[in-house]
Amino acid sequence: MWMLCTLLYGVLKGVREIVKKKAMEKSTIPQVLFFYTLFGLIILIPEFRTSDVVEMKLMGYIALKSFVIFIAWIASFNAIKKIPISLYGILDLSRVLFATLLGVVVLKELLSRFQIIGLILVIIGLVMLKFKGKSAGESYQVKYIVFAFLSCLLNATSALMDKILTKYVTPYQLQFWYMLYLTGFYLIYLIADYVVRTIKCSKSGNVKTDKVGFGGYIIGTLKNYWIFILAVLFVIADRALFIANRDPASRITVMTLIKQSGCIVTILAGKFIFKESNIRYKLLCAFIIILGIVIAVL
């Protein structure tokens, strides 16, 4: 069961990257992030009664996990918006590299010979993208690649916290409370973004934002149905992952491998939905990275 839950998470994660890119074609990043988490929280409200009893110390750790995700998603959404979805899907595989490094540094784990070989292959696959990862006509700044890697590092940190927290709280409690914290963080982010935009418009003499007002800024976003789809996919995928993490039989190494199924989804979406090129080379890079992951978890 835990393997099926992890596979569901991986596939839906790939689908979510596609939906994120679609959502940001109609709305700003702060708008998508706030309503994405708000809709997800609303879906989870019926479970509040099963989520209300959590120790204050654990609430603090859940809030910390939420803040880590808060920064991670800002970085990843910026990256997804600016770089090809097929390239982002491969860069996202570097989570495995960061998760392994965290295991060594935080949990004092020792790397086996196979894990070292596997990590070398992961690095080779990522480095190969530098030489032929950008297709003709594609243009983006290096900083968005950095954003993608930063997101991977923070998501790996969050995954480590998930494995620890689900020993003390139920998946329902963890998902509800961290979504509540996230909604609050992104509300502050949304308001700050609106204020900055208003100030910039005033200085430039463009009063369009002032006429629309904050209410218009909010209401206009509600027409973007991609955000609601994103929230539903997120709730289902995270619930599946939390259930898998809580299963005593689950193995973090096997879960790490299965979750990479989302990469294939994003690469194929790059070709058939966003009409991106150089897909065969990107599939080769992904194959080398996933081969490294397979060897590492043996």
C-alpha positions in Angstrom: 0.0 0.0 0.0 2.8 2.5 0.9 4.5 1.9 -2.4 1.2 2.6 -4.3 0.7 5.8 -2.2 4.2 6.9 -3.1 3.7 6.2 -6.8 0.5 8.2 -6.7 2.4 11.1 -5.1 5.1 10.9 -7.8 2.7 11.0 -10.7 0.5 13.7 -9.3 3.6 15.8 -8.5 4.5 15.7 -12.1 1.0 16.7 -13.1 1.1 19.6 -10.5 4.2 21.1 -12.2 2.2 21.3 -15.4 -0.8 22.9 -13.7 1.4 25.4 -11.9 2.8 26.6 -15.2 -0.7 27.0 -16.6 -1.9 28.8 -13.5 0.9 31.4 -13.7 -0.1 32.2 -17.3 -3.2 34.0 -15.8 -2.1 35.1 -12.3 1.0 36.3 -10.5 3.1 34.0 -8.3 1.8 35.4 -5.0 -1.8 35.1 -6.2 -1.4 31.5 -7.2 0.5 30.6 -4.0 -2.1 32.1 -1.7 -5.2 30.7 -3.3 -3.5 27.4 -4.0 -2.9 26.9 -0.2 -6.2 28.6 0.8 -8.3 26.2 -1.4 -6.3 23.3 -0.1 -7.0 24.4 3.5 -10.7 24.7 2.8 -10.8 21.2 1.5 -9.2 20.0 4.7 -11.5 22.0 7.1 -13.9 19.0 7.7 -10.9 17.2 9.3 -10.3 20.0 11.9 -11.8 18.0 14.7 -9.2 15.2 14.2 -6.4 17.7 14.0 -7.0 20.0 17.0 -4.9 18.2 19.7 -1.2 18.7 19.0 1.5 19.6 21.5 2.7 23.1 21.4 6.3 21.9 20.8 5.2 19.9 17.8 3.2 22.9 16.6 6.4 24.9 16.6 8.1 22.2 14.4 5.1 22.1 12.0 5.3 25.9 11.7 9.0 25.6 10.9 8.3 23.0 8.3 5.7 25.4 6.8 8.2 28.2 6.6 10.7 26.0 4.9 8.0 25.1 2.3 6.9 28.7 2.1 10.4 29.7 0.8 10.8 26.5 -1.3 7.6 27.1 -3.2 8.4 30.8 -3.9 11.7 29.6 -5.4 10.1 26.7 -7.4 7.3 28.8 -8.8 9.7 31.4 -10.0 11.8 28.6 -11.6 8.8 26.9 -13.2 7.5 30.1 -14.6 10.7 31.0 -16.4 12.4 27.8 -17.4 11.1 24.9 -19.6 9.0 22.4 -17.6 11.0 19.5 -19.0 14.2 21.0 -17.7 12.7 21.8 -14.4 11.5 18.2 -14.0 15.1 17.0 -14.4 16.5 19.6 -12.0 14.0 18.5 -9.5 15.6 15.1 -9.4 18.5 16.8 -7.5 16.3 16.5 -4.4 17.8 13.0 -4.0 21.3 14.5 -3.9 20.3 17.0 -1.2 18.3 14.4 0.8 21.4 12.1 0.9 23.6 15.0 2.0 21.1 15.9 4.7 21.1 12.3 5.8 24.9 12.3 6.1 25.1 15.7 7.9 22.0 15.6 10.1 21.4 11.9 10.8 25.2 10.9 10.6 24.4 8.2 8.0 27.4 6.6 6.2 27.4 6.2 2.4 27.9 2.8 0.9 30.0 2.2 -2.2 26.8 1.9 -4.3 25.4 5.1 -2.9 28.6 7.0 -3.8 28.5 5.6 -7.4 24.8 6.5 -7.6 25.4 10.0 -6.5 28.2 10.4 -9.0 25.8 9.4 -11.8 23.2 11.9 -10.5 25.8 14.6 -10.6 26.9 13.6 -14.1 23.3 13.7 -15.4 22.8 17.2 -13.9 26.1 18.5 -15.3 25.1 17.2 -18.8 22.2 19.5 -18.8 24.6 22.5 -18.7 26.0 21.5 -22.1 22.9 20.8 -24.1 20.0 21.4 -21.7 18.9 24.7 -23.4 17.2 24.3 -26.7 17.2 26.7 -29.6 15.0 29.7 -28.9 14.9 29.1 -25.1 16.1 32.0 -23.0 16.2 32.2 -19.2 18.6 33.5 -16.5 20.9 31.3 -14.5 19.3 32.6 -11.3 16.2 30.5 -12.1 18.3 27.4 -12.2 19.6 28.4 -8.7 16.0 28.9 -7.6 15.2 25.3 -8.7 18.2 23.9 -6.8 17.2 26.0 -3.7 13.7 24.6 -3.9 15.1 21.0 -4.1 17.3 21.6 -1.0 14.4 23.0 1.0 12.0 20.3 -0.1 14.5 17.7 0.9 14.7 19.4 4.3 10.9 19.3 4.5 10.8 15.6 3.6 13.2 14.8 6.4 11.0 16.7 8.8 7.9 14.8 7.5 9.5 11.5 8.3 10.3 12.6 11.8 7.0 14.5 12.5 4.7 11.6 11.3 6.1 9.6 14.2 4.3 11.9 16.6 1.3 13.3 14.7 -1.2 11.8 12.3 -1.1 12.6 8.6 -4.4 14.5 9.1 -2.9 16.7 11.8 0.3 17.4 10.0 -1.4 18.3 6.7 -4.1 20.5 8.2 -1.8 22.6 10.5 1.0 23.1 8.0 -1.6 24.2 5.4 -3.0 26.6 7.9 0.4 28.1 8.6 1.2 28.2 4.9 -2.0 30.1 4.1 -1.1 32.7 6.7 2.4 33.1 5.3 1.2 33.5 1.8 -1.5 36.0 2.8 1.3 38.2 4.1 3.2 37.6 0.9 0.2 38.5 -1.2 -0.5 41.7 0.7 3.2 42.7 0.5 3.2 42.1 -3.3 0.1 44.2 -3.8 1.6 47.1 -1.8 4.9 47.0 -3.7 3.0 46.9 -7.0 0.8 49.8 -6.0 3.8 51.9 -5.0 5.6 51.1 -8.3 2.5 52.0 -10.3 2.1 55.3 -8.4 5.8 56.2 -9.0 5.5 55.4 -12.7 2.2 57.3 -13.1 0.2 54.1 -13.9 -2.9 54.2 -11.7 -4.5 51.0 -13.1 -3.7 49.0 -9.9 -5.1 51.8 -7.7 -8.4 51.8 -9.6 -8.7 48.0 -9.4 -8.0 48.0 -5.7 -7.1 45.0 -3.5 -10.6 43.5 -3.9 -10.2 43.5 -7.6 -6.7 42.1 -7.3 -8.2 39.2 -5.3 -11.5 38.6 -7.2 -9.7 38.5 -10.6 -7.7 35.6 -9.4 -10.7 33.5 -8.5 -11.4 33.2 -12.3 -8.3 31.1 -12.7 -9.6 27.6 -12.4 -6.1 26.1 -12.7 -5.5 27.2 -9.1 -8.4 25.1 -7.7 -7.2 22.1 -9.7 -3.8 22.6 -8.3 -5.1 22.6 -4.7 -7.1 19.4 -5.2 -4.0 17.6 -6.7 -1.9 18.9 -3.8 -4.2 17.7 -1.1 -4.5 14.2 -2.6 -0.7 13.8 -3.3 0.4 15.0 0.1 -2.1 12.8 1.9 -0.8 9.8 0.0 2.8 10.7 0.9 2.0 11.2 4.6 0.2 7.9 4.7 3.2 6.2 3.1 5.6 7.9 5.6 3.5 6.7 8.6 3.6 3.1 7.5 6.2 1.3 9.6 7.1 -0.9 6.6 7.9 2.1 4.4 11.5 2.5 3.3 12.7 6.1 2.6 15.2 4.9 0.0 12.6 3.1 -2.0 10.1 6.0 -1.6 12.8 8.3 -2.9 13.1 6.3 -6.1 9.4 5.9 -6.7 8.8 9.6 -6.3 11.0 10.3 -9.3 8.2 9.1 -11.6 7.0 12.7 -11.7 10.0 13.6 -13.8 8.9 11.5 -16.8 5.5 13.2 -16.6 7.0 16.7 -16.8 9.4 15.8 -19.7 6.6 14.3 -21.8 4.4 17.4 -21.0 7.2 19.6 -22.2 7.0 17.9 -25.6 3.3 17.4 -26.1 1.8 20.3 -24.1 4.4 23.1 -24.2 6.0 22.0 -27.5 9.5 22.2 -26.0 12.5 20.7 -28.0 15.6 18.7 -27.2 13.4 16.2 -25.3 15.5 13.1 -26.3 18.6 14.6 -24.7 16.7 15.5 -21.6 15.3 12.0 -21.3 18.9 10.7 -21.5 19.9 13.0 -18.7 16.9 11.9 -16.7 17.7 8.2 -17.4 21.3 8.7 -16.1 20.1 10.4 -12.9 17.4 7.8 -12.2 19.9 5.0 -12.9 22.1 6.7 -10.3 19.2 6.7 -7.8 18.4 3.0 -8.5 22.1 2.1 -7.8 22.1 4.3 -4.7 19.1 2.5 -3.1 20.2 -1.0 -3.8 
